[in-house]
Every structure is written in structure tokens, then in C-alpha cells.
Amino acid sequence: MCGITARIGTDESLEPLVSSLENLEYRGYDSAGIAIQNGTGIEINKFEGAVSKLAAEVSTTDHDGPLGIGHTRWSTHGPPSDDNAHPHTGCGDRVATVHNGIIENHDELRTALRDRGHEFSSDTDTEVVPHLIEEGLANGRSPGDAFRAAIDRLEGSYAIAAIVEGEPTVYATRNGSPLVIGIGETANYLASDVPAFLQFTDRVVYLEDDDVVALTDSTHRITDAHGTAVSRPVETVDWDQEDAEKGSYDHYMLKEIHEQPVALRQTLHGRIGGDDVELSEFPPGSFGEISTVQFVACGTSYHAGRYGEWLLSKDGVDATTHIASEYAGSPPPADEHTLTIGVTQSGETADTLEALERARERGARTLALTNVVGSTAARTCDDALFIRAGPEIGVAATKTFSSQVATLVLLAERLVRDLTGSPTDDHTARLDALASLPEHVETITTETRAAEVSRRCLGDNGHFFIGRESAYPVALEGALKFKEITYGHAEGFAAGELKHGPLALVTEDTPVIAVGTGRDQSRLQSNISESQTRGAPVIAIAPETATDLAETADVFLPVPATHPDVVAILANVQLQLIAYHAASAMERSIDKPRNLAKSVTVE
Ligand code: F6R
């Protein structure tokens, strides 16, 4: 949802800034731009299109300098165009700014600025910011004061970085949108996310809402909303740069699908002990006061939440899952006996953060289940549990879904024991199966026939994904992944619901992808037959031991036989691969699907 970056060093900044934008492109790719302070003024290059276009254009420029800001955009106000691309300036080129988020009162500010003679050159909400800073400078304020006075006028959610001609400082702030400082040897960095500068430094400072930072090549001075100096810890991130690069894979998505064994090993490392879980964050009894669990999440994370709900409900815990934006709009009852779990890979999804806030207002205990240690969700919730999947760059979530569900299996064990007084049903076998997931995923990624099978899913009218129990959220996830990157119509259903409506759409042109867990196969088999009777080709994905399904389905994609409570995580890997190979055959923009961005920091 837009990526912003800045660099200030003792050497030249243009190349590192372009590289940071390439690393941030998963946050938006409608347009990209850079402003460099080059000794004679501020030089701006910005273009509609991908960062590669900007990179090609600036490769021939000799305007370089030690200080710059950059932006990659996912449009919210104004269509993608050169004019709407950031950085934006005031009436002159004295001030340049980049922004992520939404300035809600921009109309009112723009009208007032116009009345005072300011002229605007874009449709963006952002452009009011450089004009406000410019006005502050014209009124005799120092650059730092002019920046602070400008942001004091803003309502909404934002991360903003600004530079002022002749000033060796980057000014920045955040309110509801992420912003992190990178501390380097000869330069300092600022970005929406750590991968932007991970190749240069792993020492970071996460900013809090309302922090204002003045960044130079050797210092970072942080003040709070009242201008009082505040200290934020310098942390070292344990992600490798290699994790954040594509390597020999054609796409990040494929790399991240193949990284799942490693991601799952990290997720589970040290967290299973004998026949119980060892969650250092949550020793036995941690949830003694809780009686109800609510999951709030969006998209893929919502499907992981549904999986978590299923795990808890089957063992007697009162659990529900809510689409975060709906929860935020009309929150269900919650009190101090409610645990509200925000499932969010990025930890920055605005809808999820708002839902967590609503839960907090009602007295609920909040827990962030996230991949990003310094994220807003991790910092604002009462508790955090990290999924440890490593950086995920592809917009379509893959390895983080697997790690989210694996983490939820661990958490479910603790919650069920604390809330019911007994372990989960069959817990020893289930934890063993969990521990074996990494090698089972390896088997799938080496032996899969998904590329060949995906050819059955090209150019069809619709694709229906069905499953029961834990395979139902996975069917929803399979459909989301397929539609996201192939742009083909796909819907997920509880297999039993097919006959209550969707069957009207099933024809020989609508492949049905049925996900089985090995439990209660006969009902799924009936649903498969219902589809086949209407002429639909059926692809079944189920444990290799499900010979009945293998015989009934038109195509069978096996996964290693393991505990039925976790086997759907494996089936999901096959679904990811089907979506990937279908999208690849259609030459889709796999890592950056149209209209989508990875981290959705607007509501
Ligand atoms: C789909 C996808 C999105 C995200 C959703 C929530 O592949 O990635 O549906 O799952 O935007 O994002 P997080 O998990 O960061 O809150």
C-alpha cells in the first residue's frame, strides 16, 4: 500500500534508493519516483509504471547526491500517472515529500491552500503536505518546525518523509502506517519495511505513531508529538538478505512456496516438547481467565483464522472468526474473558488493526499472530506470537499461510488445555504430524504434478474449490490464490453447500477442485459425484492413502498421509502450485497481481 524510503549518507544515494524501491515494490507498483538533493537543488524523477522504468530513466542522469527520498505507489487518490507519482513538491521545488496512507482532510486543506495562492499539479491527497511545509518555511519557521507544523494539520493515517532544499536532514513521521529507520555505517535509511534496506543494514529502529524523526547521515533524533525527545531501541533483525531476494526462481511466489519447509522448521523450532507445546510466550495457565476466542483477519490470514477456529471448536473451545473490516464496523460482544487474535502476516493491515482496537475498547485481551516483530499489531496488542516465516515478498501469501496455521495448531494446544482442562483430542499424534510437516512439504514440492494438472484449469468459466472441516478454509484459500494471480473466476465452498446453490453453476467448463483430509471421505465423494454428474472435471487433492477419492476423481494429486487435522496444510501447497502454474501459463504478473498490494494499510 505504497512504499516510502529515504537515504542519507556520506556517499551518493541514487543507486541504493532505486534498489530500496525495487525491494519495496510489493507494496505498490502503479508509479515510482525519487527526489535527490544534489548540491544545486532537489532533482525529481517520477514515472507512471514499475520501478524498472524509473531505474532505466535515472540510469542516464548525472544528478546524484548524498540525500534522497523515494516512493512506489499503490493508487488511492488519483489514477496512476506521472503527475500523481510521488515525490510531490510545493509551488516551487524547495520541498519534496513521499507519503503512504490517506490524508482524510486533504480536500479542506487543499481549498484553504488554494485560497492562499497555492497551485496544485496532482490529484493526490499527499500534495497538500509539501505546500504546508513550504508555507511554514515562508513564514520563517525552521525546516524541522515547518515539518511539524504541517503534520499537526493532518488527519488520517500516514507515513511521510520530506526533504528541504539545502538541509542535510530527512524529516519523517508516522501515524497508523509503518516506518522503520535503518542504521548503517556510512548512511542512515528510512523505509516502510525492513527489506527495503536489508542489503545495507540489519540494525533497525521501529518508530511509534506520532514520532517525528530528523535523520542525518550519522544521527537519528526522535521526538514525540509534543516535541520531547524520545528514545527507541536499536534492534537487530534476524532476516537474511538472501531470504528477501528471488535467487534462481522466476518469481518470489515460487521461491516462497519452495521455502515452506524452511519456514515451517523455523515456525516449529523449539516449540514442541514431548506431548505438549513449549510456547515460551505462553506457559500453561496463560489463558486461565479466557472463555471465548475471536479471530479477526483479512484475506489469506482470515482463512488461517478460520482454520484456527476449526481447531479450537472441535476440542470444545468457543471460537469465532470475523472479517476484520466487518468486525470493526459492528463489533460483536467482547469482554475481559475474550481473547481476540489478530492474524496478520504484515502486522500492519489497517482493517485488522482497527478490529483489534474495537476489541481492546471492549476490554478483550488482544494477541497478534504475525510475521513481523516490530509491526504495529505486535507492538499494540497485549501479546504477540510470531510465525517466523521470514520475509514474504510475493503479493500472494504462501509460506506465511502455512506458518500461520502451524502456529495456530501450537496455540490451539495451549488454549484448549487452558480453557477446557484437557489436551486436544489425539494430541500426541497431531504434534508428531506437525513436526513432520517440513519434510512432507519437501516431498510435495519435489514430486508434485501440479504444473501438468494446472493445464486443466486454463481458460475455463469458473473454478470451484470445495472441502469439509479443515479443508474448507483451505478450499477458500485455494480459490483466493487462484483468482488473485490468474484473474480467473474462482470460488471456495463448504463441500456440503454445493447442492444448496452453487451447483447451478457447475458445468463441463467449471473444474471442481475437491480437497480431502482422509476423514469422512464418503461425503466428499458424494459431492464429487454431484459435480461429475453435471459434467465437471474433478481434481481431488487428498492423502495418498485416499484410494477411493483417487478412483472417483478425474485427476488425483496426492499429499503425504498424515494426521487429518494438519493434512490440509499440505493440500494447500498443491493448490498454491496449481494457481502458480496456471498463472505462469497465462503469463500473468504473478508477484504483483493487478490492483493488489501486499500490505493494505488503508481501510
Ligand atoms: C492474499 C493476501 C491478502 C492478505 C491480506 C491480509 O494472498 O496476501 O489477502 O492475506 O491482505 O494481510 P495481512 O496478513 O498482512 O494482514
Boltz pocket constraint, residues with backbone or C-beta under 6 A from the ligand:
constraints:
  - pocket:
      binder: B
      contacts: [[A, 298], [A, 299], [A, 300], [A, 301], [A, 302], [A, 343], [A, 344], [A, 345], [A, 346], [A, 347], [A, 348], [A, 349], [A, 352], [A, 395], [A, 396], [A, 397], [A, 398], [A, 480], [A, 481], [A, 484], [A, 597], [A, 598], [A, 599], [A, 600]]
      max_distance: 6.0
